[in-house]
Amino acid sequence: MSSRLVQIEVAGQRAVACLEADRAVRLAGVASVYELAGCAIAEGVSLEQAVHARRTGEVIDIDAGSQLRLLPPVDHPDPAHLYLTGTGLTHLGSAESRDQMHALAADAGQSDSMRMFLDGLAGGKPADGAAGSQPEWFYKGDGSSVVPTGAALESPAFALDGSEEPEIAGIYLIDPACRPRRLGFCLANEFSDHVTERQNYLWLAHSKLRPAALGPELLLGELPAHVRGVSRIYRGGALLWEKAFLTGEANMSHSIANLEHHHFKYANFRRPGDLHVHFFGTATLSFADRIRTQPGDVFEIRADAFLLPLRNALARGAPVSGVPGPL
């Protein structure tokens, strides 16, 4: 069975623990997953082996309330060296909700979104070793944009919408030989401005430059081919919206390997020591069901591949000016 790791903070002290069904076991000698992964590379062992070599007998109560804080599943000592990126139109059914947003059809009778989806459906799962169709790609931010479970997801004051996108993300460390090394997978809320995106598809980049929430749990090894999840929104403590979602390669139009290839083929994404969190997309959006979120709404995402949920309340940021002043 694959290991599940969490990063925690207790009384100001960080730790890494191996998460089991009813307990979390502290790992010795490391205070972060980044440090643990670096040790595994230096020792020439797998991350699973590095975990098992550091297991202690100390059990940590992750339900310790205010005494314990769940951190994101990975972080970098310098947040500027963590990339948040992602891909869209990667799931079976994802084109339908996107096509509704981009309804201006091209001469061929299909939107750019639908054509990109169909291209991925035809060539997104190539034979081993081959490069398939390019997916849609976007940049979200750096490590300063990562939000842990329990913290507020802040929508900028200028945003027209702040809505959830329940996804799974891959987490990667670039080793000293410039090779991407996958550490594992986490639950994620990619969080976007769908109103801005719907107005003009060329504003997709603007809609994506937002914080993103990462579930606390890092699943090592391979992601199950079929993952079932549920996305919920609560307002005033009552359930406002709920919808099941499917992910994993069995429910995707691209293989994970193809998505990874088209991200890491760029040399500037293979810089030793950098971390990457790459979102794999979704087909389930409350926005497509005409839900308009409000500050104070709580997003909750669960999936059967993960033991812990991801929860965040929506907040609105203070107005800021993007106009530079003279030096």
N, C-alpha and C positions, 0 to 999 in steps of 0.2 A: 504494500500500500504506500502511496506517495506521502511524503511528509508535508505538513502544513505549518508554516512559520508565521509568527506575529512579532512585531516590534512593540514594546511597551515602555512606559515610563512610570516608575513608582518612586514617590518622594523625591523627584528630581533626578533619579538614577535610571538610565536606559538599560534595557536588556532585550535579548532575543529568546523566544521560547518556541518549542515545538508543540503545536496544538493537537490535542487528542480529543476524543468524544466528550470527555467530562473533566479534562484538566489540561494545564499547559506546563510543560517541563522546561526549566531554564537551561540554556546552553552556556557552557563555561567559556570565558576568555574573549567573548565578542559582545560588543554593544550595539551592533547594527548588522543588517543583512548585507550591506555593502562591504563591511569588514569581513564578514563570514565568506562571501563570494571571493574576495581577494585572497583569503587564506586557501580556499579550495584550488584556485588557479595556481598559486605558488607551490602548493603541495602536490599538484598533478592528480587530484582526485575529483570525483563528482561532488556536486553540492550536497546530494543525499549522504554521501560518505562523510563529508565534513560535518554535517549535522549529527550523525550518529556517533562520531568520534568525540563530540562535545556535550553529549547529553549528561545531565547531572541527575541527582535524586531530588532536587528541589522543585516542588510543585508550586505554581503561582496561581492564585485565585483571580481569574480575569473578570470576575463579577464583583470586584472589591470596591465598586462605586467610585467615590471621589478620590480614593487612595491610589487609583490606577488609571492611566490614560492609554488608550489604544492609539498607536501612531500609524501613519501610512505603512504599507508593506515594504516600502523601500524609500530611501532618501539618500541624498549625496551631501557630503560635507560642504560643498559649494553648490548651492541650488542652480547656478547658471550652467552647471555641467549635467543637468538632467533635462532631457527633451520630452515634451508631451506632444505626441503626434497621433494621427489616426487615419482610418480609411472608411469610406462610406459606400453604400450600394453593394454590400458584400453578402447580404443575407437573402434567402429565398423569401419573397414578400416585401423586401425593403423598397423595391422600386415603386410599389403601389402608393405608399404614403408619400414618397418623395415626388412622384409624378403628379399627385394632387397639388403639391405646393408649386410645381413648375409646369403649370398647365398650358403654357404657350407652346404649341406644337411646332415643330420644324416642318420643312417642305415634305419630308417623308412621312409626316403624320405622327412622329414620335418626338418627345422632348429629348434633350441631351441626356437627362437623367436615365430615361428608359433605354436609350441606345447604349449608354455606358453599362447599365445593368445587364442587358442582353449580351454585350461583348464579354462581360465577366462570366455569364452563365455558359457561354460557348467555350471560353478558353481560360477560365480562372482556376481550373484544377488540372494542370498539365501533368504529364508523366514525370516520374522521379528524375530530378536533375535538369528538367527543362524549365524555361521561364515562360509563364503564361501571360494572359492579358493584364495590362496595368490597371490597378484600381484607382478610384478617386483617392486623393491624398490631401491631408490638411495638417497645419501646425496649430497647436493650442497654446503653448507657452513653455516655461521652464519649471524647475522645481518649486519656485515660489508660488506657482498656480495650483499646487497639489493640496487638496483638502482632505483631512482624515474623517472617518466616521464620527458622528456626533458634533462636528463643527458646522458652522453656517456656510452654505454655498451662496456667495455674494454676486448678485447680478449688477453690472455697472449702472450708474444712474441714467446713462444715455440709452440703455438697452430697451428694446421694444417688447422683449419676452425673455423669460428664463425658465426653460423646461428641461425635464430629465431626458436622458438617453441611456437606458439600461444595457450595459455591455460587459464584455470580458476584455481585459487588456493583457498583453504580453509584456514581461519585464526583462530587460537585457542589460548586460554589462559588456563593454568592449574591452577585450583582454590586451596584454602588452604587445601581441602580434597583430593587432588591429582586427581581430575576429570578434563578431558579435557572439555572445554566449547567453542563451536564454536561461534565466533563473527560474521562471515559472509564470504563473497566471494569477490575476486577481479580479475580483468583482469591481465594477466601476460605474459611475454616473458621469457620462461625458459632458452633459450640460451645454445647451446651445440656445441661440436666439433665433427661433424659427420664423418669427414675423419678419425680421430683417432678411433672412435667407429667401423667404417666399417672395419678397418684393423684387428681388433681382438675384439670379443665380450667381452673378459675378461678385455678390457680397457674401458668398459662402465664407470666405476668409474672415470677414468681420464678425460673422455669427459664431465662429469657432474660437476666437480669442477671448477665452473665458477660463475661470477656474474649473477644475474637475475633481470629483470626489473618488477616492480609491478605498475599496473595502480593506479591512485590516489584515486579511488572510492571504498569504502567498502560497499557492498550490504548486509544489514542485512536480517535475516529471511532465507527462503528456496530459493535455486537456482531453476529457472524455469527448467522443465524437458527437454525442447527443446530450445537451444540457438543457434542463427545464428550469425556468425561473418565473418569478412574478414581480411586477412593478406596481407600486401603490403610491397614492398621494392622500395624505390626511390633511383636513382643514378643521381647525378648532377641535382637534381630538377625534373627529369623526371621519370615516372612510369616504373620500370624495370620488376616487377613481381607482380601478384595479384591472390589470390585464396580464395574462400569462404571456411569456415569451420563450422562444426556442433559440438556442445558439449551439456552438460547436460545429465542426466541419460538416456533419450530416445535414445541417440546416443552412449551410452557406454556399454561395455561388463561387467562392474562391477558397483554395486551400490556405491554411495558415502559412505554410512554407512559401506560397506565392506572394502573400502579403508581406512576409518578412523579406523576401528577395527584393521586392520593388522599393522597400524602404532602405535597406542596408546596401543597395548597389551604389549609393552615393558616398563618395569618400569622406565627406565631412561628417557623416553619421557613423564613421568607424574610427573615432579618435580614442585612443587608449584611456581608460579610466572613466569615460562617460557612461551615464545610465540613460536608458530609453524606456519610456512607457508608451506602448503603441496600442491604440484602441482598435478593435476589430469590427465595430459596427453593430447595428441593431435593425430590427424590423418593427419595433414597437414604440410608439410615441403617444403620450396623452394628447399632444397638440393635434394629431390627426383625428382625434375624437372630439375636437373643439373644446378641450379643457384649456382655460387660461389661468395660469398660476398666479398666486399672490404672495407677498412677503408673509412669512409665518407658516406657509404650507410646509409639510414634512414629506420628503421623498423617502421611500423605503424600497430597497431592491434585495431580493433573495434568489438564490439558485441552488439546485441540488448538488452541485459540485463543490459547494463551500458550506462550512459549518456556521459561519457568522454572517449576519446581514449587514447591509450598508444603509445608514440613516443620516439624513442631513435636512436641516430646515433652510428654506429660501429666505435670503435677506437682500436688501437693496443698498448699494453703495452710495456714498456721498458724492455730489457733483465735483468734478475736477476739471481743470483746463488742460487741454493738450497743446496749447500754444506756448512755445519756448520763449523765455525772456532773454534780454541781451546779457552778455557776459561782461 
